[in-house]
Amino acid sequence: MQQMTKLCFLLCLLLAVVASCSPTRVLETDAAPGFHLSEYKTFDFYDIDASGDALQPYSEQLEFLKQEITQRLEQRGLSRSSSNPDLKINLGVVVAEKVQTRETSILTDPPYYMGQRRYSWQTREVEVGRYQQGTLSMHLVDNAQNELVWQGAAEGVLPDDNSAKVRKRISEGVQKLVEELPQ
């Protein structure tokens, strides 16, 4: 019995570590006082205005993003309706190129020659790679009162031009974001 308890503890610890190392994370959420998702029955999206060079490779993923949000909200009891919905959803998507760096170390990086038998060494940031970081912001607006009732943002590193992996990352981010909605 004691071994079973240890095994369960180790499995829970492993799951916690895996969950904390997820490539997507929720940045922030903010709900209006008294907001509960269960008070709303229908939703729809504002029109998306997609622009920018960095978004171009991911523009085909926007419809998938809306499908994921629709699926998650339907699981929470809402239905999508284009005729006077209770909630309107405003989406913001930003894809930015980021630079990954590392700091030099005296143990692994040699000093540089300055002339006249003088060498110097200083720490500095060295570029080791570039990657695309996607940020999704979602605003829920009470359509009858035209007031923001909830907002949240999630971000994650986007895989290099692999549609299946990008969709998986979108799905993870949407799931985490929708889980933050107060029922």
N, C-alpha and C positions, 0 to 999 in steps of 0.2 A: 504494500500500500504506500509506503514511504517513497519507493522508487517511482510509482505512478504520480505522486504529488510533485516530485522533482522533475519528472518528464513534462508534466503540464506546465510547471513554472518555466522551464526552459523553452517550451513552445510559445508561451505567452511573451516571453522576453524576445525571442526571435521575431515574432510577429510585430512587436513594438519597434524593434530596430529596423525591420524591412519597411514598415509604414513611415518611419521618420526619414528614411533615405529616399522617399518617393521623388521622382523628377519634377513633380508639380506641387505647388503649395498655394494655399489661400493667403493673400497678402492682408486683406482687411475686409470686414463686413460691418455694416451699420444699419440698424433698423429704426424706423420711426417709433415713438412711444406707442405701445398698444398694438403694433403690427403683428398679425398672425396670418399665415398663409391659408389656414382653414376657413377664413372669412371670405375668401374669393373662390369663384367657381370656374371662370374662363380667363383666358389670356391670349395675346397675340403680340407680334413683334412690330416695332417701328421699322421703316425701311432702312436698309443698311447702305451707307455710302462708302464704298471701298475705293481707296486711292493709295498711291505711294508705290515706290519701286520695290521696297522690301516685302510688301504684301503680295506682290504679283505671283510668286510661286505657290502661295497658299490661298489664292482667291477662290479656287474650286472647293476649298474646305469650308467656306462660309455656310453653304447650305447644309453640310453635315453638322456644323455647329448648331444650327437652328433645330435640326432633327434630334440631336442629343438633348438639348434643353427641353424640347417638347416631350421627349420620352421620359425624362426625369421628373418633369412637372406633372405629367399624367400619372406617374407612379405615386405622386403625392396627392392625387385626387382632383387635379384641375383638368380642364379640357380646352383645346385650342379652338377659338372661334374668331372669325374675322368681322363679325357684325357686333359692334359695341361690346368689346370684351371688358371684364372687370379690371384686369391688369394689362398694361402695355409694357413691353420689355424693350429697353434700349441697350444695344450691345456696342461695346467699343473694343476694337482689336488693334493691338500695336505689335508689330514684329520689328525688332531692332537687332542690328548686328553688334555683338559684344566681343571684346578682346579678352582672351584668357592670358594671364601673365604669371610669372613666378619670380621670386626674389633670388638674386644670386647669392651664393654661399662661398665663403673662403675655402671650404673643404672640397668643393666640386668645380669651382670656376677659378681659373688661374688669374693672377694679377696682370695688368696690362703694362706694356713698356712705354715709358715717357721720354727716353733718351738719356744719354750720359750715365748709363748704368743705374738709372732710377726706375723703380717699379712702384706702382701704386695699385691699391685695391679699394674699391668702394662697393657697397651694395647698390643694386639698381634693379629695376623691373625689366624683365625680358619677355617679349611676346612669345607665347608657345602655341597659340592657336586662335581661331575665330569661330564663333557659333551664333546661331539665331535664337533669340529669346522672345517668346510670345507672351503677351499679357492680355487677358480678357477681363474687361470690366462689364458688369451687368447691373442695370438700374431697373427696378420695378416701380412703375408709376400707377397710382390709383387713377383709372381713366375717368371716373365720375368727378373727382375733385381736382384732377390734374396735378397731383402732388406726389413727390418721391416718397415711397414707403420703405424701400430697402435698397441698399447698394452693396456690392461686393466686387472683389478683384482677385484673380488667380494668375499665376505665372508659371512658366516652365520652359525648359530648353527644348527647342524643336529639332527633331532629327533631320539629317540632310536629305531633303527631297525624296523621302520614302513615304508615299501616301498612307500605307497601312500603319506605319509607326506614328505619323503625324496624327492620324485619326485616333489611335490609341491614346496619345497624349492629350488630345482634345477631350476625349471621353473621360479620362481621369480628372482633368481640371474641372469639367462641368459637374461631375459627380461630387467632387469635394466642395464646390461652390454651392450647389443646390442643397447639400447636407447641412449647410450653415443657416438655411432659411428657418426661422421659427415657425413651428407647426401651429 
